[in-house]
Amino acid sequence: MTTTALSIEDLRSHIGRTQVATDLIHAGPANLLRLALGRPEPEFREGDPLPPAWLGLYFLPRVASAELRPDGSPRDTGVVPAMPLPRRMFAGERVRFHRALRVGEAVRRETALTDIAVKSGGTGTLVFATVQSRVFGADGVVLEEERRTVFREEVKAGERNQAPRREPAPTEVEWRRRVTPDPVLLFRFSALTFNSHRIHYDRPWAMDVEGYPGLVVHGPLTTTLLIDFARDQNPGRRILAYATQARAPLFDTAPFELRGRPTADGRCALWAVTPEDAVAMSAEVELA
């Protein structure tokens, strides 16, 4: 598919679109995710800090079923226009905290589409959309976020989903944790984030239509696991910022590993690693 067919100029004309949403950081979703992940924290109550990578439980998409694409993803995701490429994947994000969000806090999010770019890679034509958000509490900006989403070409019937270039994972690490991504965890995360993308829960769709070997682990779920892993390895320290980059998909067909190590600048580097020992997602975390 060519950039002309994509009408990249039309897509880029949407840059600058904005959206404002409000929500309440109530305890219910956080306590349900705590149970889904088997976290050791006590039950969240009003005033408790929300873990850094758990904001995806709030500001949920408000999209009617009739407005979904065949794969269950929204046709129009607010500031990102409808894309001619059918397959949508999380590509990574950058988040910086001015202070911790608190359970019970009323918040407002301002979101803007800041870039749309086309690239050609080994897996075909890719369209990257970049969205920036700021979340406000009663005292001003609480956090700033930049999220990247990639849209890809359709997989032809009967073909396997072409894998991206594999990057070997670091082995000289101080921290390791094994994760088993079973379908129940993926279903619960989909439900808690109101994510109806069928690659995460509909095995026939994921395998027969999109050519994956199994159900796909959500990129935001992998992010949450990595940032929680960083918290666990640095007790008593506060996360000021983090950045993630998705490199390859993870599936429910086998356990994968989280790896990490401190870096010389007082930060830490982490990786989610496929069963084939390749990087699925990398993360850098800034700590106080």
C-alpha positions as CSV (number, residue, x, y, z in Angstrom):
1,M,0.0,0.0,0.0
2,T,1.4,3.4,-1.0
3,T,1.4,6.6,0.9
4,T,-0.8,8.0,-1.9
5,A,-3.4,5.4,-1.2
6,L,-3.1,6.2,2.4
7,S,-3.8,9.9,1.7
8,I,-1.3,10.9,4.4
9,E,-1.9,14.6,3.7
10,D,-5.6,14.1,4.7
11,L,-4.5,12.1,7.8
12,R,-2.0,14.8,8.9
13,S,-4.7,17.5,8.4
14,H,-6.2,16.1,11.7
15,I,-3.0,17.1,13.7
16,G,-4.0,19.5,16.4
17,R,-7.4,17.8,17.2
18,T,-8.1,18.0,20.9
19,Q,-10.4,16.4,23.4
20,V,-11.1,17.0,27.1
21,A,-12.4,14.3,29.5
22,T,-13.0,14.1,33.2
23,D,-13.0,11.2,35.6
24,L,-12.8,10.2,39.2
25,I,-9.9,7.9,40.4
26,H,-12.2,5.7,42.4
27,A,-10.9,2.6,44.2
28,G,-12.9,-0.1,42.4
29,P,-10.9,-0.5,39.2
30,A,-7.6,-0.3,41.0
31,N,-8.7,-3.0,43.5
32,L,-9.8,-5.3,40.7
33,L,-6.5,-4.9,38.8
34,R,-4.7,-5.6,42.0
35,L,-6.5,-8.9,42.2
36,A,-6.1,-9.7,38.5
37,L,-2.3,-9.1,38.8
38,G,-2.0,-10.9,42.2
39,R,-0.4,-7.8,43.7
40,P,0.6,-7.8,47.4
41,E,-0.7,-4.3,48.2
42,P,-3.6,-4.0,50.7
43,E,-6.9,-2.9,49.3
44,F,-6.8,0.7,47.9
45,R,-8.7,3.3,49.8
46,E,-9.4,7.0,49.3
47,G,-6.2,9.0,49.5
48,D,-3.8,6.2,48.6
49,P,-1.4,6.9,45.7
50,L,-2.4,5.2,42.4
51,P,0.5,3.0,41.0
52,P,2.3,4.9,38.3
53,A,1.2,2.8,35.3
54,W,-2.4,2.2,36.3
55,L,-4.0,5.3,34.7
56,G,-5.3,3.1,31.9
57,L,-8.1,2.0,34.3
58,Y,-9.6,5.5,33.9
59,F,-10.6,7.8,31.1
60,L,-12.0,4.7,29.4
61,P,-13.0,5.0,25.7
62,R,-16.7,5.7,25.3
63,V,-17.4,4.0,22.0
64,A,-20.7,2.2,21.1
65,S,-20.5,-1.3,19.7
66,A,-21.8,-0.1,16.3
67,E,-18.8,2.2,16.0
68,L,-16.2,-0.6,16.3
69,R,-14.2,-2.1,13.4
70,P,-14.5,-5.8,12.7
71,D,-11.5,-6.5,15.0
72,G,-13.3,-4.8,17.9
73,S,-11.1,-1.6,18.0
74,P,-12.7,1.8,17.6
75,R,-13.0,3.3,14.1
76,D,-12.3,6.8,15.5
77,T,-10.4,7.0,18.8
78,G,-11.2,10.6,19.7
79,V,-8.3,12.7,18.4
80,V,-6.9,9.9,16.1
81,P,-8.9,9.9,12.9
82,A,-10.2,6.7,11.2
83,M,-7.3,4.9,9.7
84,P,-7.2,3.1,6.3
85,L,-4.9,0.4,7.7
86,P,-6.9,-2.1,9.7
87,R,-4.5,-3.4,12.4
88,R,-3.8,-1.3,15.5
89,M,-1.0,-1.9,18.0
90,F,0.5,-0.1,21.0
91,A,4.0,1.2,20.1
92,G,5.1,2.8,23.4
93,E,4.7,5.8,25.7
94,R,6.5,8.4,27.8
95,V,5.0,9.6,31.1
96,R,6.3,12.2,33.6
97,F,4.7,12.7,37.0
98,H,4.5,16.1,38.8
99,R,3.1,14.2,41.8
100,A,1.2,11.0,42.4
101,L,-2.4,10.6,41.5
102,R,-4.6,9.8,44.5
103,V,-7.6,7.4,44.8
104,G,-10.7,9.5,45.2
105,E,-9.3,12.5,43.2
106,A,-11.3,14.2,40.5
107,V,-9.2,14.7,37.4
108,R,-9.4,16.2,33.9
109,R,-7.4,15.1,30.9
110,E,-6.6,17.3,27.9
111,T,-5.5,15.3,24.8
112,A,-4.1,16.4,21.4
113,L,-3.0,14.6,18.3
114,T,0.5,15.9,17.7
115,D,1.9,13.8,14.8
116,I,1.1,11.2,12.1
117,A,3.9,9.6,10.2
118,V,4.2,6.8,7.6
119,K,7.1,4.4,7.5
120,S,7.9,1.3,5.4
121,G,9.4,-1.7,7.2
122,G,9.9,-5.4,6.9
123,T,6.2,-5.9,7.9
124,G,4.9,-3.5,5.3
125,T,3.5,0.0,5.5
126,L,3.2,1.5,9.0
127,V,1.3,4.6,10.2
128,F,2.4,6.0,13.6
129,A,0.0,8.3,15.5
130,T,1.4,10.3,18.4
131,V,-1.0,11.7,21.1
132,Q,0.0,13.9,24.0
133,S,-2.1,14.3,27.1
134,R,-2.0,16.3,30.3
135,V,-3.9,15.2,33.4
136,F,-4.9,17.9,35.9
137,G,-6.0,17.8,39.5
138,A,-7.3,20.6,41.7
139,D,-3.7,21.9,42.0
140,G,-2.7,21.9,38.3
141,V,-0.9,19.4,36.1
142,V,-0.4,16.0,37.7
143,L,1.2,14.1,34.8
144,E,2.2,14.5,31.1
145,E,2.0,11.6,28.7
146,E,3.0,10.9,25.1
147,R,1.6,7.7,23.6
148,R,2.4,6.2,20.2
149,T,0.1,3.8,18.3
150,V,1.0,2.0,15.1
151,F,-1.4,0.9,12.3
152,R,-0.5,-1.9,10.0
153,E,-1.7,-3.6,6.8
154,E,-4.1,-6.4,6.8
155,V,-2.8,-10.0,6.9
156,K,-4.1,-12.0,3.9
157,A,-6.2,-15.0,4.7
158,G,-4.1,-18.1,5.5
159,E,-0.9,-16.2,6.0
160,R,1.2,-15.9,9.2
161,N,1.6,-12.6,10.8
162,Q,5.1,-11.4,9.8
163,A,7.3,-10.8,12.8
164,P,9.3,-7.6,13.2
165,R,13.1,-7.6,13.4
166,R,14.1,-9.4,16.6
167,E,16.5,-7.7,19.1
168,P,18.4,-10.0,21.5
169,A,17.5,-9.4,25.1
170,P,20.2,-8.4,27.7
171,T,21.3,-11.4,29.9
172,E,23.6,-9.5,32.3
173,V,20.8,-8.4,34.6
174,E,20.2,-8.3,38.4
175,W,16.4,-8.7,38.4
176,R,14.3,-11.4,36.8
177,R,10.7,-12.4,37.1
178,R,8.7,-15.0,35.2
179,V,5.2,-14.1,33.9
180,T,2.5,-16.5,32.7
181,P,0.1,-14.6,30.5
182,D,-3.0,-16.9,30.6
183,P,-6.3,-16.1,28.8
184,V,-8.0,-15.2,32.1
185,L,-5.5,-12.4,32.9
186,L,-5.9,-11.1,29.3
187,F,-9.7,-11.1,29.6
188,R,-9.7,-9.4,32.9
189,F,-7.3,-6.6,31.7
190,S,-9.5,-6.2,28.5
191,A,-12.6,-5.8,30.7
192,L,-11.0,-3.4,33.2
193,T,-9.7,-1.1,30.4
194,F,-12.9,-1.5,28.2
195,N,-10.6,-2.8,25.4
196,S,-12.7,-4.9,22.9
197,H,-9.8,-5.5,20.5
198,R,-10.4,-9.2,19.6
199,I,-6.7,-10.2,19.4
200,H,-6.6,-10.2,23.2
201,Y,-9.5,-12.6,23.8
202,D,-10.8,-14.1,20.6
203,R,-8.4,-16.9,19.7
204,P,-9.9,-17.9,16.3
205,W,-9.7,-14.2,15.3
206,A,-6.2,-13.7,16.5
207,M,-4.9,-16.9,14.8
208,D,-7.1,-17.4,11.7
209,V,-7.7,-13.7,10.7
210,E,-4.6,-11.9,12.0
211,G,-2.1,-14.8,11.7
212,Y,-0.8,-14.7,15.3
213,P,0.2,-17.9,17.1
214,G,-2.1,-17.2,20.0
215,L,-3.8,-14.4,22.0
216,V,-1.8,-11.2,22.1
217,V,-0.7,-9.7,25.4
218,H,-1.8,-6.0,25.6
219,G,1.0,-3.5,25.2
220,P,-0.3,-1.5,28.2
221,L,-0.5,-4.7,30.3
222,T,3.2,-5.3,29.5
223,T,4.0,-1.7,30.5
224,T,2.1,-2.1,33.8
225,L,4.0,-5.3,34.6
226,L,7.4,-3.7,33.8
227,I,6.7,-0.5,35.8
228,D,5.3,-2.5,38.8
229,F,8.5,-4.7,38.5
230,A,10.6,-1.5,38.8
231,R,8.6,-0.4,41.9
232,D,9.1,-3.8,43.5
233,Q,12.9,-3.7,42.9
234,N,13.3,-0.2,44.3
235,P,11.3,-0.1,47.5
236,G,11.1,3.3,49.2
237,R,11.8,5.1,45.9
238,R,9.4,7.1,43.8
239,I,8.9,6.9,40.1
240,L,9.3,10.3,38.5
241,A,9.0,9.3,34.8
242,Y,9.2,6.3,32.5
243,A,9.4,5.5,28.8
244,T,8.5,2.3,27.0
245,Q,9.0,1.1,23.5
246,A,7.3,-2.0,22.0
247,R,9.6,-4.1,19.9
248,A,7.8,-7.5,19.4
249,P,4.5,-9.1,20.5
250,L,4.0,-11.4,23.4
251,F,1.4,-14.2,23.4
252,D,-0.4,-16.5,25.8
253,T,1.3,-19.5,24.3
254,A,4.2,-19.6,26.8
255,P,5.6,-17.7,29.8
256,F,7.8,-14.7,29.3
257,E,10.3,-13.0,31.5
258,L,10.8,-9.5,33.0
259,R,14.4,-8.4,33.3
260,G,16.0,-5.3,34.8
261,R,19.0,-3.7,36.3
262,P,20.0,-0.3,37.8
263,T,21.9,2.1,35.7
264,A,24.8,4.4,36.6
265,D,22.6,7.6,36.6
266,G,20.3,6.3,39.4
267,R,17.7,5.1,37.0
268,C,16.9,1.6,35.9
269,A,16.4,-0.2,32.6
270,L,14.0,-3.1,32.1
271,W,12.9,-5.5,29.4
272,A,10.0,-7.8,28.7
273,V,11.6,-10.8,27.0
274,T,10.0,-13.3,24.6
275,P,10.4,-17.1,25.1
276,E,12.9,-16.9,22.2
277,D,15.0,-14.4,24.3
278,A,14.2,-11.3,22.2
279,V,13.1,-7.9,23.5
280,A,9.3,-7.5,23.4
281,M,9.3,-4.2,25.2
282,S,12.0,-2.0,26.7
283,A,11.6,0.5,29.5
284,E,13.6,3.2,31.2
285,V,12.5,4.4,34.6
286,E,13.6,7.6,36.4
287,L,13.5,7.3,40.2
288,A,13.7,9.7,43.1
